[in-house]
């Protein structure tokens, strides 16, 4: 065996073992990337985000500036349009109290006492992250959080799982009452 000295790598490289596991080598780390899949204006009572590519690891859904003309509703988020009892959700209010906890929700949504405020002010935002969304063998864990601006601002944080092994190929944003969106957009990102 001839011993060979491995020279210095370049800035940003890390030392790793080669693919044959026989020697060390320098490599450049690959960084995760975020790609905008779609930007959709919220309109009507239901907005569908369809044809979600299965080439990412996670999805990020941002709902910004959503508003509607009347109170007493919330945005139901339905992966694959599902309305079956297939979501586990636990939601906390901004003071840490439990807003909802259910093993069989028909949709994912922020607590109604928070989203009811959206009717009067479009200065709000919700973020949802769906992990491992393209798996066809596992449930899809998710987390969400949001802020709603009114005379009495409110926020929430939530987590749970879409209890289905089907890959998420579409997401429906549905208003719980018979009203339509006045404003807002849904931006869907893919994360590698």
DRENPA-3360 file (N, C-alpha, C; in nm, 2 decimals, always signed):
BEGIN
1 = XXXXXXXX = +0.08/-0.12/+0.00/+0.00/+0.00/+0.00/+0.09/+0.12/+0.00 ~ +0.05/+0.21/-0.09/+0.12/+0.34/-0.09/+0.04/+0.45/-0.02 ~ +0.10/+0.51/+0.07/+0.02/+0.62/+0.14/+0.03/+0.74/+0.06 ~ -0.09/+0.81/+0.04/-0.10/+0.93/-0.04/-0.16/+1.04/+0.05 ~ -0.10/+1.15/+0.04/-0.15/+1.26/+0.12/-0.26/+1.33/+0.04 ~ -0.37/+1.36/+0.11/-0.49/+1.43/+0.05/-0.46/+1.58/+0.08 ~ -0.46/+1.65/-0.03/-0.43/+1.80/-0.02/-0.55/+1.87/+0.04 ~ -0.53/+2.00/+0.06/-0.63/+2.08/+0.11/-0.75/+2.09/+0.01;
9 = XXXXXXXX = -0.87/+2.10/+0.07/-0.99/+2.12/-0.02/-1.00/+2.27/-0.04 ~ -1.11/+2.31/-0.10/-1.13/+2.45/-0.13/-1.24/+2.50/-0.03 ~ -1.25/+2.63/-0.02/-1.35/+2.69/+0.07/-1.49/+2.63/+0.05 ~ -1.55/+2.59/+0.16/-1.69/+2.54/+0.16/-1.69/+2.39/+0.14 ~ -1.58/+2.32/+0.12/-1.58/+2.18/+0.10/-1.58/+2.11/+0.24 ~ -1.62/+1.98/+0.24/-1.61/+1.90/+0.37/-1.54/+1.77/+0.33 ~ -1.48/+1.71/+0.43/-1.42/+1.58/+0.41/-1.52/+1.47/+0.43 ~ -1.52/+1.38/+0.33/-1.62/+1.27/+0.34/-1.54/+1.14/+0.29;
17 = XXXXXXXX = -1.61/+1.03/+0.30/-1.55/+0.90/+0.25/-1.61/+0.89/+0.11 ~ -1.53/+0.84/+0.02/-1.57/+0.82/-0.12/-1.68/+0.71/-0.13 ~ -1.74/+0.70/-0.25/-1.85/+0.61/-0.26/-1.81/+0.46/-0.25 ~ -1.69/+0.43/-0.27/-1.64/+0.29/-0.25/-1.60/+0.26/-0.10 ~ -1.61/+0.37/-0.02/-1.57/+0.36/+0.12/-1.42/+0.31/+0.14 ~ -1.34/+0.36/+0.05/-1.20/+0.32/+0.05/-1.10/+0.43/+0.08 ~ -1.15/+0.56/+0.07/-1.05/+0.67/+0.09/-1.13/+0.79/+0.12 ~ -1.07/+0.89/+0.19/-1.13/+1.02/+0.21/-1.13/+1.10/+0.09;
25 = XXXXXXXX = -1.22/+1.20/+0.08/-1.22/+1.29/-0.04/-1.29/+1.42/+0.00 ~ -1.26/+1.53/-0.07/-1.32/+1.65/-0.04/-1.45/+1.66/-0.13 ~ -1.56/+1.72/-0.07/-1.68/+1.73/-0.15/-1.75/+1.86/-0.11 ~ -1.83/+1.92/-0.20/-1.90/+2.04/-0.18/-2.04/+1.99/-0.13 ~ -2.08/+2.05/-0.02/-2.22/+2.02/+0.03/-2.32/+2.07/-0.06 ~ -2.42/+1.99/-0.08/-2.54/+2.03/-0.16/-2.63/+2.10/-0.06 ~ -2.69/+2.21/-0.10/-2.78/+2.28/-0.02/-2.92/+2.25/-0.06 ~ -3.01/+2.26/+0.04/-3.15/+2.24/+0.01/-3.20/+2.36/-0.07;
33 = XXXXXXXX = -3.29/+2.34/-0.15/-3.35/+2.45/-0.23/-3.50/+2.46/-0.22 ~ -3.54/+2.58/-0.23/-3.69/+2.61/-0.22/-3.73/+2.66/-0.35 ~ -3.83/+2.60/-0.41/-3.88/+2.64/-0.54/-4.03/+2.67/-0.53 ~ -4.07/+2.78/-0.59/-4.21/+2.82/-0.60/-4.28/+2.72/-0.70 ~ -4.38/+2.65/-0.65/-4.46/+2.56/-0.74/-4.57/+2.64/-0.80 ~ -4.64/+2.72/-0.72/-4.76/+2.79/-0.77/-4.79/+2.91/-0.68 ~ -4.84/+3.01/-0.74/-4.90/+3.13/-0.67/-5.04/+3.14/-0.72 ~ -5.14/+3.14/-0.63/-5.28/+3.13/-0.67/-5.36/+3.24/-0.60;
41 = XXXXXXXX = -5.44/+3.32/-0.67/-5.53/+3.41/-0.60/-5.65/+3.33/-0.54 ~ -5.68/+3.37/-0.42/-5.80/+3.31/-0.35/-5.92/+3.37/-0.41 ~ -6.02/+3.29/-0.45/-6.14/+3.34/-0.50/-6.25/+3.23/-0.48 ~ -6.37/+3.27/-0.50/-6.49/+3.18/-0.48/-6.48/+3.12/-0.34 ~ -6.55/+3.01/-0.32/-6.55/+2.95/-0.19/-6.44/+2.85/-0.17 ~ -6.39/+2.80/-0.29/-6.29/+2.69/-0.29/-6.18/+2.72/-0.39 ~ -6.06/+2.70/-0.34/-5.94/+2.72/-0.43/-5.86/+2.59/-0.43 ~ -5.83/+2.54/-0.55/-5.76/+2.41/-0.56/-5.62/+2.43/-0.61;
49 = XXXXXXXX = -5.52/+2.38/-0.54/-5.38/+2.37/-0.58/-5.36/+2.23/-0.64 ~ -5.35/+2.22/-0.77/-5.35/+2.08/-0.83/-5.21/+2.06/-0.89 ~ -5.20/+1.93/-0.94/-5.08/+1.89/-1.01/-4.95/+1.92/-0.94 ~ -4.95/+1.89/-0.81/-4.83/+1.91/-0.73/-4.72/+1.81/-0.76 ~ -4.61/+1.85/-0.81/-4.50/+1.75/-0.85/-4.45/+1.67/-0.73 ~ -4.42/+1.55/-0.75/-4.37/+1.46/-0.65/-4.22/+1.46/-0.63 ~ -4.15/+1.57/-0.67/-4.01/+1.57/-0.68/-3.94/+1.64/-0.56 ~ -4.02/+1.68/-0.46/-3.96/+1.75/-0.35/-3.97/+1.66/-0.22;
57 = XXXXXXXX = -3.91/+1.70/-0.12/-3.91/+1.63/+0.01/-4.03/+1.69/+0.10 ~ -4.04/+1.82/+0.10/-4.15/+1.88/+0.18/-4.22/+1.99/+0.10 ~ -4.34/+2.02/+0.14/-4.42/+2.13/+0.09/-4.43/+2.24/+0.19 ~ -4.43/+2.37/+0.15/-4.46/+2.48/+0.23/-4.58/+2.55/+0.17 ~ -4.68/+2.57/+0.24/-4.80/+2.64/+0.19/-4.81/+2.77/+0.27 ~ -4.81/+2.88/+0.20/-4.83/+3.02/+0.26/-4.96/+3.07/+0.22 ~ -5.05/+3.11/+0.31/-5.18/+3.17/+0.28/-5.16/+3.31/+0.33 ~ -5.16/+3.41/+0.24/-5.14/+3.55/+0.28/-5.25/+3.64/+0.25;
65 = XXXXXXXX = -5.29/+3.73/+0.34/-5.39/+3.83/+0.31/-5.53/+3.77/+0.29 ~ -5.56/+3.65/+0.33/-5.69/+3.59/+0.31/-5.80/+3.67/+0.39 ~ -5.90/+3.71/+0.32/-6.01/+3.77/+0.39/-6.14/+3.73/+0.32 ~ -6.25/+3.75/+0.39/-6.39/+3.72/+0.34/-6.48/+3.81/+0.41 ~ -6.60/+3.83/+0.36/-6.69/+3.93/+0.40/-6.77/+3.91/+0.54 ~ -6.77/+3.79/+0.59/-6.84/+3.76/+0.71/-6.76/+3.68/+0.81 ~ -6.80/+3.69/+0.93/-6.72/+3.62/+1.04/-6.77/+3.47/+1.04 ~ -6.72/+3.40/+1.15/-6.76/+3.27/+1.18/-6.73/+3.16/+1.07;
73 = XXXXXXXX = -6.61/+3.17/+1.02/-6.56/+3.07/+0.93/-6.41/+3.06/+0.94 ~ -6.36/+2.96/+0.88/-6.21/+2.94/+0.88/-6.18/+2.87/+0.75 ~ -6.05/+2.87/+0.71/-6.00/+2.80/+0.59/-5.97/+2.66/+0.62 ~ -6.05/+2.57/+0.56/-6.02/+2.43/+0.57/-5.92/+2.39/+0.47 ~ -5.81/+2.32/+0.51/-5.71/+2.28/+0.42/-5.72/+2.13/+0.41 ~ -5.74/+2.09/+0.28/-5.78/+1.95/+0.26/-5.68/+1.88/+0.16 ~ -5.57/+1.81/+0.21/-5.48/+1.75/+0.12/-5.56/+1.64/+0.04 ~ -5.53/+1.64/-0.09/-5.60/+1.56/-0.19/-5.75/+1.58/-0.19;
81 = XXXXXXXX = -5.80/+1.69/-0.14/-5.94/+1.72/-0.14/-6.01/+1.63/-0.03 ~ -5.94/+1.57/+0.05/-6.00/+1.47/+0.15/-6.10/+1.54/+0.25 ~ -6.21/+1.48/+0.26/-6.31/+1.53/+0.36/-6.34/+1.41/+0.46 ~ -6.26/+1.31/+0.45/-6.28/+1.19/+0.54/-6.21/+1.23/+0.68 ~ -6.24/+1.15/+0.78/-6.18/+1.17/+0.91/-6.04/+1.12/+0.91 ~ -5.95/+1.20/+0.85/-5.81/+1.15/+0.83/-5.70/+1.25/+0.87 ~ -5.74/+1.33/+0.97/-5.64/+1.43/+1.01/-5.63/+1.43/+1.16 ~ -5.51/+1.43/+1.22/-5.49/+1.45/+1.36/-5.44/+1.59/+1.37;
89 = XXXXXXXX = -5.51/+1.67/+1.46/-5.47/+1.81/+1.47/-5.47/+1.85/+1.62 ~ -5.37/+1.92/+1.66/-5.36/+1.98/+1.79/-5.32/+2.12/+1.77 ~ -5.40/+2.22/+1.82/-5.37/+2.36/+1.80/-5.37/+2.43/+1.93 ~ -5.27/+2.53/+1.94/-5.26/+2.61/+2.06/-5.28/+2.75/+2.02 ~ -5.35/+2.82/+2.11/-5.37/+2.97/+2.09/-5.25/+3.04/+2.13 ~ -5.25/+3.18/+2.11/-5.13/+3.25/+2.13/-5.09/+3.26/+2.28 ~ -5.18/+3.22/+2.37/-5.15/+3.22/+2.51/-5.11/+3.08/+2.56 ~ -5.10/+2.99/+2.47/-5.06/+2.85/+2.50/-5.17/+2.75/+2.54;
97 = XXXXXXXX = -5.29/+2.80/+2.54/-5.40/+2.72/+2.58/-5.44/+2.63/+2.45 ~ -5.49/+2.51/+2.48/-5.53/+2.42/+2.37/-5.66/+2.47/+2.31 ~ -5.65/+2.50/+2.17/-5.77/+2.55/+2.10/-5.85/+2.43/+2.05 ~ -5.78/+2.33/+1.99/-5.85/+2.21/+1.94/-5.75/+2.10/+1.96 ~ -5.81/+1.98/+1.97/-5.73/+1.86/+1.98/-5.83/+1.75/+1.93 ~ -5.80/+1.69/+1.82/-5.89/+1.59/+1.76/-5.81/+1.49/+1.68 ~ -5.86/+1.37/+1.69/-5.79/+1.26/+1.62/-5.86/+1.23/+1.49 ~ -5.97/+1.29/+1.46/-6.05/+1.26/+1.34/-6.11/+1.38/+1.28;
105 = XXXXXXXX = -6.03/+1.49/+1.26/-6.08/+1.60/+1.19/-6.10/+1.57/+1.04 ~ -6.20/+1.64/+0.98/-6.22/+1.63/+0.84/-6.13/+1.72/+0.75 ~ -6.06/+1.82/+0.82/-5.97/+1.91/+0.75/-5.88/+1.96/+0.85 ~ -5.78/+2.03/+0.80/-5.68/+2.10/+0.88/-5.72/+2.25/+0.88 ~ -5.73/+2.31/+0.99/-5.76/+2.45/+0.99/-5.72/+2.52/+1.12 ~ -5.69/+2.65/+1.11/-5.66/+2.73/+1.23/-5.78/+2.74/+1.32 ~ -5.76/+2.76/+1.45/-5.88/+2.77/+1.53/-5.98/+2.88/+1.49 ~ -6.11/+2.85/+1.49/-6.21/+2.95/+1.44/-6.20/+3.08/+1.52;
113 = XXXXXXXX = -6.17/+3.08/+1.65/-6.17/+3.20/+1.72/-6.06/+3.29/+1.68 ~ -5.96/+3.24/+1.61/-5.85/+3.32/+1.55/-5.89/+3.36/+1.41 ~ -5.93/+3.27/+1.32/-5.96/+3.30/+1.18/-6.08/+3.38/+1.16 ~ -6.17/+3.38/+1.26/-6.30/+3.46/+1.24/-6.26/+3.61/+1.22 ~ -6.14/+3.65/+1.27/-6.10/+3.79/+1.26/-6.06/+3.83/+1.12 ~ -6.04/+3.73/+1.03/-5.99/+3.76/+0.90/-6.09/+3.83/+0.82 ~ -6.22/+3.83/+0.85/-6.32/+3.89/+0.78/-6.30/+4.04/+0.77 ~ -6.25/+4.10/+0.87/-6.24/+4.25/+0.88/-6.10/+4.30/+0.84;
121 = XXXXXXXX = -6.00/+4.22/+0.82/-5.87/+4.27/+0.80/-5.79/+4.16/+0.72 ~ -5.73/+4.20/+0.61/-5.65/+4.11/+0.53/-5.50/+4.10/+0.57 ~ -5.46/+4.17/+0.68/-5.32/+4.16/+0.73/-5.30/+4.04/+0.81 ~ -5.30/+3.92/+0.75/-5.28/+3.80/+0.82/-5.20/+3.70/+0.73 ~ -5.14/+3.60/+0.79/-5.06/+3.51/+0.72/-5.07/+3.37/+0.79 ~ -5.07/+3.27/+0.72/-5.06/+3.13/+0.77/-4.96/+3.05/+0.70 ~ -4.88/+2.97/+0.77/-4.77/+2.89/+0.71/-4.80/+2.74/+0.75 ~ -4.79/+2.65/+0.65/-4.81/+2.51/+0.68/-4.69/+2.44/+0.61;
129 = XXXXXXXX = -4.63/+2.34/+0.68/-4.53/+2.26/+0.62/-4.57/+2.12/+0.63 ~ -4.58/+2.05/+0.51/-4.61/+1.91/+0.50/-4.48/+1.84/+0.47 ~ -4.45/+1.75/+0.56/-4.32/+1.67/+0.55/-4.34/+1.54/+0.48 ~ -4.25/+1.50/+0.40/-4.25/+1.37/+0.34/-4.38/+1.35/+0.26 ~ -4.43/+1.46/+0.19/-4.56/+1.46/+0.13/-4.57/+1.36/+0.01 ~ -4.46/+1.32/-0.05/-4.47/+1.24/-0.16/-4.46/+1.09/-0.13 ~ -4.45/+1.06/+0.00/-4.44/+0.92/+0.04/-4.57/+0.85/+0.01 ~ -4.56/+0.72/-0.03/-4.68/+0.64/-0.05/-4.69/+0.53/+0.05;
137 = XXXXXXXX = -4.61/+0.54/+0.16/-4.61/+0.43/+0.26/-4.63/+0.49/+0.40 ~ -4.63/+0.62/+0.42/-4.63/+0.68/+0.55/-4.74/+0.79/+0.56 ~ -4.79/+0.82/+0.68/-4.87/+0.94/+0.70/-4.78/+1.06/+0.68 ~ -4.84/+1.18/+0.66/-4.77/+1.30/+0.64/-4.78/+1.40/+0.76 ~ -4.68/+1.41/+0.84/-4.68/+1.50/+0.95/-4.68/+1.65/+0.89 ~ -4.75/+1.74/+0.97/-4.75/+1.88/+0.93/-4.74/+1.96/+1.05 ~ -4.70/+2.09/+1.03/-4.70/+2.19/+1.13/-4.75/+2.32/+1.07 ~ -4.81/+2.40/+1.15/-4.86/+2.52/+1.10/-4.86/+2.63/+1.20;
145 = XXXXXXXX = -4.85/+2.75/+1.16/-4.86/+2.87/+1.25/-4.91/+2.99/+1.17 ~ -4.96/+3.08/+1.24/-5.02/+3.20/+1.18/-5.04/+3.32/+1.27 ~ -5.07/+3.43/+1.21/-5.10/+3.55/+1.28/-5.21/+3.62/+1.21 ~ -5.30/+3.68/+1.29/-5.41/+3.75/+1.23/-5.42/+3.89/+1.30 ~ -5.42/+3.99/+1.22/-5.42/+4.13/+1.27/-5.56/+4.19/+1.28 ~ -5.60/+4.23/+1.40/-5.72/+4.30/+1.42/-5.70/+4.40/+1.54 ~ -5.80/+4.45/+1.59/-5.79/+4.53/+1.71/-5.74/+4.45/+1.83 ~ -5.76/+4.32/+1.82/-5.71/+4.22/+1.92/-5.63/+4.11/+1.85;
153 = XXXXXXXX = -5.51/+4.14/+1.81/-5.43/+4.04/+1.73/-5.42/+3.90/+1.79 ~ -5.42/+3.80/+1.71/-5.41/+3.66/+1.76/-5.32/+3.58/+1.68 ~ -5.26/+3.48/+1.74/-5.18/+3.39/+1.66/-5.21/+3.24/+1.71 ~ -5.15/+3.15/+1.63/-5.17/+3.01/+1.67/-5.05/+2.93/+1.62 ~ -5.04/+2.81/+1.68/-4.94/+2.71/+1.63/-5.00/+2.58/+1.64 ~ -4.98/+2.49/+1.54/-5.05/+2.36/+1.54/-4.96/+2.26/+1.48 ~ -4.99/+2.13/+1.50/-4.92/+2.02/+1.44/-5.02/+1.90/+1.43 ~ -4.98/+1.81/+1.36/-5.06/+1.69/+1.34/-5.01/+1.60/+1.23;
161 = XXXXXXXX = -5.10/+1.53/+1.17/-5.07/+1.44/+1.06/-5.19/+1.43/+0.97 ~ -5.16/+1.42/+0.84/-5.26/+1.38/+0.74/-5.25/+1.23/+0.74 ~ -5.35/+1.16/+0.79/-5.34/+1.02/+0.82/-5.38/+0.94/+0.69 ~ -5.30/+0.95/+0.59/-5.32/+0.88/+0.47/-5.19/+0.84/+0.40 ~ -5.17/+0.73/+0.35/-5.04/+0.69/+0.28/-5.03/+0.74/+0.14 ~ -5.14/+0.79/+0.08/-5.13/+0.85/-0.05/-5.05/+0.97/-0.06 ~ -4.97/+0.99/-0.16/-4.89/+1.11/-0.18/-4.98/+1.23/-0.19 ~ -4.94/+1.34/-0.14/-5.03/+1.46/-0.16/-5.00/+1.52/-0.30;
169 = XXXXXXXX = -5.10/+1.52/-0.38/-5.09/+1.57/-0.52/-5.17/+1.69/-0.55 ~ -5.26/+1.73/-0.45/-5.34/+1.85/-0.46/-5.37/+1.89/-0.31 ~ -5.41/+2.02/-0.30/-5.45/+2.08/-0.17/-5.57/+2.17/-0.20 ~ -5.68/+2.15/-0.13/-5.80/+2.23/-0.15/-5.81/+2.33/-0.03 ~ -5.83/+2.46/-0.06/-5.85/+2.56/+0.04/-6.00/+2.60/+0.04 ~ -6.07/+2.56/+0.14/-6.22/+2.57/+0.14/-6.27/+2.65/+0.26 ~ -6.35/+2.75/+0.23/-6.41/+2.83/+0.34/-6.52/+2.75/+0.40 ~ -6.52/+2.74/+0.53/-6.62/+2.66/+0.61/-6.76/+2.70/+0.60;
177 = XXXXXXXX = -6.79/+2.83/+0.58/-6.93/+2.87/+0.56/-6.95/+2.91/+0.41 ~ -7.07/+2.94/+0.38/-7.11/+2.97/+0.24/-7.07/+3.11/+0.21 ~ -6.94/+3.14/+0.21/-6.90/+3.27/+0.17/-6.78/+3.25/+0.07 ~ -6.74/+3.36/+0.00/-6.63/+3.36/-0.09/-6.52/+3.45/-0.04 ~ -6.40/+3.42/-0.09/-6.28/+3.50/-0.05/-6.30/+3.64/-0.11 ~ -6.26/+3.74/-0.03/-6.25/+3.88/-0.08/-6.12/+3.91/-0.13 ~ -6.01/+3.85/-0.08/-5.88/+3.88/-0.12/-5.79/+3.77/-0.07 ~ -5.66/+3.77/-0.11/-5.56/+3.68/-0.06/-5.50/+3.59/-0.16;
185 = XXXXXXXX = -5.39/+3.52/-0.13/-5.32/+3.44/-0.22/-5.27/+3.32/-0.14 ~ -5.25/+3.21/-0.22/-5.19/+3.09/-0.17/-5.06/+3.06/-0.25 ~ -4.95/+3.05/-0.18/-4.82/+3.03/-0.25/-4.77/+2.89/-0.20 ~ -4.74/+2.80/-0.29/-4.70/+2.67/-0.26/-4.55/+2.66/-0.31 ~ -4.47/+2.61/-0.21/-4.32/+2.59/-0.24/-4.29/+2.44/-0.22 ~ -4.20/+2.40/-0.30/-4.14/+2.27/-0.28/-4.00/+2.28/-0.22 ~ -3.96/+2.19/-0.13/-3.83/+2.20/-0.06/-3.76/+2.07/-0.09 ~ -3.64/+2.08/-0.14/-3.56/+1.96/-0.16/-3.46/+1.94/-0.05;
% end
